[in-house]
Amino acid sequence: MLTQERNEILTHVGRGTKLGELLRRYWYPVAFTADLEDFPVRKARLVGEDLVVFRLDDGTYGMLDEQCPHRRASLAYGVAEPEGIRCGYHGWLFAPDGQCLEQPAESEESTFSDRIQTGAYPVQELGGLVWGYLGPSPVPELPRFDIFTWTDVWRDAGWAMLPINFMQIMENAVDPTHVEWLHGRYANFIRTRKGLASALTFSRRHVKIAFDEFDHGITKRRLLEGQSEDADDWKIGHPLVFPYMMKVGGGAHRQMQIRVPIDDTTTWFILYSTHKPEGVTLPPQESFPNYEVPWRDERGQHIVDYVEGQDIMAWVTQGGTPDRTQEHLGKSDTGVILLRKVVFENIEKVQRGEDPLGVMRDANAARNIDLPIERDKFGGGAAFEWEFLTAASTRYSPQIDRLRQLYAKAEEAHKALASEVSGMR
């Protein structure tokens, strides 16, 4: 358990808080680029800050404090113009760097626009997401993790806005044994009563678990019953990317789970997936869908017959910010204990004026970062891929039928190749 003081530190993300100052050293997604192409101005909120994100006609992105410095109206209802964003209330125009360019109702003699500057923040596009940075200068590099840079895949992104602190989601990322119980035993209890197929690859018993710190976070490893230590789950594992992401997947499916801390009790949970079935030529994908994943039914009850819905149930029922002074940790919580240790160590680094874990200053090193991950997840092969298409959030994707067709073609190609090889023996 934690003391009340340390639990408070672990849950407050606002400006001036210990955790908030750590979190401001990193880049975060603030919007999908496709959404800004549909409409070029969007409200955003990140680590307790209200912001406006916009896209100009030339493709330039900007991110400013939401409130106009004139009379505090919201710039989220502003007009995107070639030079910047114009407040809808009185027409004050602001450049992406926050400088006021025009004050239309003021006479040329009395204008004071050159003295008006609003809060402006660095913005970049990567992998179909708009990323923003709210921390101090010098601005670190935006890490270009592999999944965001691949060009020969199909993408897909589900998301949900959850009424909880992001840290309880991150603690789940270093909790391997919940898989066999929440996504195995409990999931099958629910699914069989609905006449749905059991989730087989999630049900195997954990023999042992381990965690290794690395340059970008913590690698999580597991050994399942019946596996040797050469199995991908133990030999390779998958990474928690500090402080708010985790890469998961298996076979042709890869996913970055992104837990954006909106404020103390709100998290934008993004399931950013890529698909590359072997033996199939993928047609071009000019843009990819992003879609809201439902997690409550019409009665307000949790939807728990798919993987992420089960996770969300567990997170949300812990409360907006869990009272960790009342918990009782065991040996299976080794990863949770390690994550908290890493968080507090990096809070101290920031307080000493040092860069925390994973902050990058070398542009070349940040250009293409390979994050190793299991290929044969849970020893399930193609079965794992299919369960993610039927028993996980991807089932809500607007392109789910097309994805199932692609994976079915890949399975047919694999069987044909295996038959050909067998006939040559």
DOVEXMI-397163 format. One record per residue (C-alpha): chain; x, y, z. Coordinates in steps of 0.05 Angstrom, whole numbers. Example, Ala and Ser with C-alpha at 12.3 -4.5 7.8 and 13.67 -1.06 7.14 Angstrom:
('A',(246,-90,156))
('A',(273,-21,143))
END
This chain:
('A',(0,0,0))
('A',(19,73,-6))
('A',(16,129,44))
('A',(-38,181,32))
('A',(17,232,14))
('A',(48,187,-39))
('A',(-20,167,-67))
('A',(-36,241,-75))
('A',(30,252,-112))
('A',(14,193,-158))
('A',(-53,220,-180))
('A',(-47,295,-190))
('A',(-25,316,-260))
('A',(-37,391,-259))
('A',(15,445,-268))
('A',(60,453,-207))
('A',(46,383,-179))
('A',(104,334,-174))
('A',(75,284,-223))
('A',(48,339,-268))
('A',(117,370,-276))
('A',(145,301,-295))
('A',(90,288,-346))
('A',(102,356,-379))
('A',(170,331,-403))
('A',(136,286,-456))
('A',(98,293,-521))
('A',(24,270,-523))
('A',(-29,259,-577))
('A',(-79,315,-575))
('A',(-120,299,-637))
('A',(-126,255,-699))
('A',(-101,289,-762))
('A',(-163,264,-799))
('A',(-208,301,-750))
('A',(-172,367,-764))
('A',(-179,355,-838))
('A',(-254,347,-830))
('A',(-257,411,-787))
('A',(-193,450,-774))
('A',(-205,474,-702))
('A',(-214,429,-641))
('A',(-216,438,-566))
('A',(-165,396,-529))
('A',(-148,384,-456))
('A',(-82,356,-431))
('A',(-54,348,-360))
('A',(-105,397,-334))
('A',(-94,450,-387))
('A',(-150,475,-434))
('A',(-124,483,-505))
('A',(-144,494,-577))
('A',(-111,455,-633))
('A',(-118,478,-705))
('A',(-93,465,-776))
('A',(-80,519,-827))
('A',(-90,511,-902))
('A',(-16,499,-914))
('A',(-16,440,-866))
('A',(15,479,-808))
('A',(-11,458,-739))
('A',(-17,502,-678))
('A',(-36,493,-606))
('A',(-53,552,-560))
('A',(-85,564,-493))
('A',(-160,560,-504))
('A',(-180,627,-474))
('A',(-170,688,-518))
('A',(-128,741,-481))
('A',(-179,795,-500))
('A',(-243,777,-461))
('A',(-229,703,-448))
('A',(-276,673,-500))
('A',(-258,604,-525))
('A',(-213,600,-586))
('A',(-241,530,-597))
('A',(-297,569,-632))
('A',(-248,609,-673))
('A',(-235,613,-748))
('A',(-175,580,-780))
('A',(-145,630,-829))
('A',(-80,628,-870))
('A',(-40,665,-816))
('A',(-70,632,-754))
('A',(-133,627,-714))
('A',(-182,685,-706))
('A',(-225,691,-644))
('A',(-299,685,-662))
('A',(-319,738,-611))
('A',(-281,801,-633))
('A',(-236,776,-688))
('A',(-168,780,-654))
('A',(-120,739,-696))
('A',(-65,695,-667))
('A',(-6,662,-702))
('A',(14,590,-685))
('A',(70,620,-641))
('A',(17,656,-599))
('A',(32,726,-624))
('A',(-29,771,-634))
('A',(-29,795,-707))
('A',(-93,836,-711))
('A',(-144,871,-667))
('A',(-197,892,-719))
('A',(-240,936,-673))
('A',(-180,978,-650))
('A',(-157,1038,-689))
('A',(-88,1035,-720))
('A',(-65,1090,-673))
('A',(-87,1053,-610))
('A',(-72,981,-629))
('A',(-29,943,-579))
('A',(-27,875,-614))
('A',(49,872,-612))
('A',(44,869,-536))
('A',(-6,811,-535))
('A',(20,740,-532))
('A',(-20,679,-513))
('A',(7,611,-491))
('A',(32,571,-550))
('A',(60,501,-552))
('A',(101,458,-601))
('A',(60,412,-645))
('A',(80,357,-694))
('A',(45,305,-737))
('A',(65,232,-732))
('A',(28,169,-753))
('A',(-39,203,-765))
('A',(-37,237,-696))
('A',(-24,309,-676))
('A',(25,311,-618))
('A',(34,368,-569))
('A',(86,386,-517))
('A',(70,429,-456))
('A',(137,427,-419))
('A',(196,474,-412))
('A',(249,490,-463))
('A',(291,462,-493))
('A',(238,420,-527))
('A',(258,346,-531))
('A',(252,305,-594))
('A',(186,271,-610))
('A',(204,196,-606))
('A',(186,163,-672))
('A',(168,94,-646))
('A',(164,41,-701))
('A',(89,31,-701))
('A',(77,104,-718))
('A',(126,104,-777))
('A',(109,39,-814))
('A',(83,52,-885))
('A',(65,-19,-907))
('A',(8,-32,-857))
('A',(-66,-18,-848))
('A',(-83,25,-788))
('A',(-142,29,-743))
('A',(-154,68,-678))
('A',(-208,58,-627))
('A',(-214,105,-567))
('A',(-254,119,-505))
('A',(-255,178,-457))
('A',(-254,147,-387))
('A',(-271,180,-320))
('A',(-208,156,-284))
('A',(-136,175,-269))
('A',(-87,149,-321))
('A',(-41,117,-269))
('A',(-88,60,-252))
('A',(-89,43,-326))
('A',(-13,43,-329))
('A',(-10,-2,-268))
('A',(-52,-52,-307))
('A',(3,-51,-360))
('A',(51,-84,-311))
('A',(1,-134,-283))
('A',(9,-197,-327))
('A',(-32,-246,-285))
('A',(-97,-209,-294))
('A',(-99,-236,-365))
('A',(-115,-308,-345))
('A',(-168,-286,-296))
('A',(-201,-223,-326))
('A',(-192,-240,-400))
('A',(-194,-315,-389))
('A',(-237,-342,-332))
('A',(-283,-281,-324))
('A',(-288,-268,-399))
('A',(-309,-340,-412))
('A',(-359,-337,-355))
('A',(-392,-277,-390))
('A',(-383,-299,-462))
('A',(-410,-370,-455))
('A',(-473,-342,-422))
('A',(-483,-299,-483))
('A',(-473,-357,-531))
('A',(-406,-330,-554))
('A',(-342,-370,-566))
('A',(-293,-376,-508))
('A',(-229,-334,-509))
('A',(-180,-392,-510))
('A',(-112,-359,-518))
('A',(-122,-315,-457))
('A',(-137,-372,-408))
('A',(-69,-404,-397))
('A',(-40,-404,-327))
('A',(21,-361,-311))
('A',(81,-400,-285))
('A',(124,-339,-273))
('A',(130,-265,-290))
('A',(189,-217,-296))
('A',(203,-144,-311))
('A',(264,-110,-340))
('A',(278,-35,-342))
('A',(303,-8,-409))
('A',(315,59,-443))
('A',(242,74,-455))
('A',(207,41,-396))
('A',(195,-30,-371))
('A',(192,-96,-409))
('A',(139,-144,-384))
('A',(152,-219,-392))
('A',(111,-281,-375))
('A',(120,-356,-377))
('A',(55,-394,-388))
('A',(39,-465,-370))
('A',(66,-512,-424))
('A',(116,-461,-452))
('A',(192,-466,-452))
('A',(235,-406,-436))
('A',(247,-399,-511))
('A',(175,-376,-520))
('A',(166,-305,-543))
('A',(125,-287,-482))
('A',(185,-301,-437))
('A',(245,-289,-483))
('A',(220,-223,-514))
('A',(159,-197,-477))
('A',(130,-129,-492))
('A',(143,-58,-469))
('A',(110,-7,-424))
('A',(133,58,-456))
('A',(142,107,-398))
('A',(102,143,-376))
('A',(37,131,-413))
('A',(39,78,-468))
('A',(45,3,-478))
('A',(59,-37,-542))
('A',(22,-102,-548))
('A',(0,-152,-602))
('A',(20,-215,-637))
('A',(27,-243,-707))
('A',(4,-192,-759))
('A',(-28,-147,-707))
('A',(9,-93,-668))
('A',(-21,-42,-622))
('A',(2,18,-582))
('A',(-43,29,-523))
('A',(-40,104,-507))
('A',(-66,130,-441))
('A',(-67,206,-447))
('A',(-74,241,-379))
('A',(-128,294,-392))
('A',(-134,314,-318))
('A',(-134,280,-250))
('A',(-197,240,-264))
('A',(-201,235,-340))
('A',(-160,193,-389))
('A',(-163,190,-465))
('A',(-152,116,-479))
('A',(-129,104,-551))
('A',(-120,34,-582))
('A',(-75,50,-642))
('A',(-70,-14,-684))
('A',(-32,-36,-745))
('A',(-47,-98,-788))
('A',(-1,-134,-837))
('A',(-26,-204,-852))
('A',(29,-246,-885))
('A',(18,-271,-956))
('A',(-31,-214,-972))
('A',(-18,-153,-1014))
('A',(-48,-96,-976))
('A',(-85,-44,-1018))
('A',(-66,28,-1004))
('A',(-99,60,-943))
('A',(-102,135,-954))
('A',(-130,147,-884))
('A',(-151,104,-826))
('A',(-214,105,-784))
('A',(-216,128,-712))
('A',(-278,108,-674))
('A',(-306,112,-604))
('A',(-307,45,-568))
('A',(-370,35,-526))
('A',(-359,11,-455))
('A',(-428,20,-424))
('A',(-494,-8,-449))
('A',(-562,27,-452))
('A',(-573,10,-379))
('A',(-507,42,-358))
('A',(-475,-26,-344))
('A',(-404,-43,-366))
('A',(-398,-81,-431))
('A',(-352,-139,-411))
('A',(-355,-189,-468))
('A',(-292,-161,-501))
('A',(-220,-152,-476))
('A',(-215,-77,-468))
('A',(-286,-73,-440))
('A',(-263,-120,-385))
('A',(-202,-76,-371))
('A',(-245,-13,-369))
('A',(-292,-46,-320))
('A',(-234,-62,-274))
('A',(-204,8,-279))
('A',(-269,47,-272))
('A',(-295,7,-213))
('A',(-231,24,-176))
('A',(-257,95,-173))
('A',(-235,160,-206))
('A',(-171,158,-165))
('A',(-161,94,-125))
('A',(-147,96,-50))
('A',(-81,59,-51))
('A',(-75,65,25))
('A',(-127,9,29))
('A',(-96,-41,-19))
('A',(-58,-105,-2))
('A',(-4,-121,-53))
('A',(25,-191,-63))
('A',(82,-223,-102))
('A',(42,-220,-166))
('A',(43,-144,-160))
('A',(118,-139,-171))
('A',(108,-99,-235))
('A',(61,-49,-201))
('A',(112,-38,-146))
('A',(168,-28,-198))
('A',(127,22,-238))
('A',(113,64,-176))
('A',(187,62,-159))
('A',(205,86,-229))
('A',(153,142,-226))
('A',(180,169,-159))
('A',(252,163,-183))
('A',(237,204,-244))
('A',(198,256,-205))
('A',(262,265,-165))
('A',(303,271,-230))
('A',(258,328,-254))
('A',(265,362,-187))
('A',(341,359,-194))
('A',(336,390,-264))
('A',(352,325,-301))
('A',(316,293,-360))
('A',(271,236,-339))
('A',(268,167,-369))
('A',(256,164,-444))
('A',(264,239,-459))
('A',(306,244,-522))
('A',(353,300,-545))
('A',(387,266,-604))
('A',(346,273,-668))
('A',(379,214,-701))
('A',(367,168,-642))
('A',(293,189,-640))
('A',(282,179,-715))
('A',(262,105,-715))
('A',(257,68,-650))
('A',(245,-7,-654))
('A',(206,-34,-595))
('A',(214,-110,-592))
('A',(150,-150,-581))
('A',(126,-221,-582))
('A',(111,-251,-651))
('A',(76,-314,-626))
('A',(33,-285,-570))
('A',(11,-335,-516))
('A',(34,-390,-564))
('A',(-32,-379,-599))
('A',(-9,-365,-671))
('A',(-65,-345,-717))
('A',(-117,-359,-662))
('A',(-92,-298,-624))
('A',(-101,-254,-685))
('A',(-172,-279,-695))
('A',(-190,-269,-622))
('A',(-168,-196,-627))
('A',(-215,-188,-687))
('A',(-274,-218,-651))
('A',(-264,-211,-576))
('A',(-228,-144,-572))
('A',(-246,-71,-588))
('A',(-227,-79,-662))
('A',(-295,-111,-671))
('A',(-324,-40,-668))
('A',(-281,-15,-725))
('A',(-316,12,-787))
('A',(-268,-31,-828))
('A',(-275,-96,-788))
('A',(-306,-135,-846))
('A',(-248,-116,-892))
('A',(-197,-134,-838))
('A',(-229,-202,-828))
('A',(-225,-214,-903))
('A',(-151,-196,-904))
('A',(-135,-242,-846))
('A',(-176,-298,-878))
('A',(-137,-291,-943))
('A',(-72,-294,-904))
('A',(-94,-358,-869))
('A',(-113,-389,-936))
('A',(-45,-369,-965))
('A',(-10,-399,-905))
('A',(-48,-465,-912))
('A',(-34,-468,-986))
('A',(41,-457,-974))
('A',(42,-510,-919))
('A',(7,-559,-966))
('A',(57,-544,-1021))
('A',(117,-554,-975))
('A',(87,-619,-949))
('A',(77,-645,-1020))
('A',(151,-631,-1036))
('A',(175,-676,-980))
END
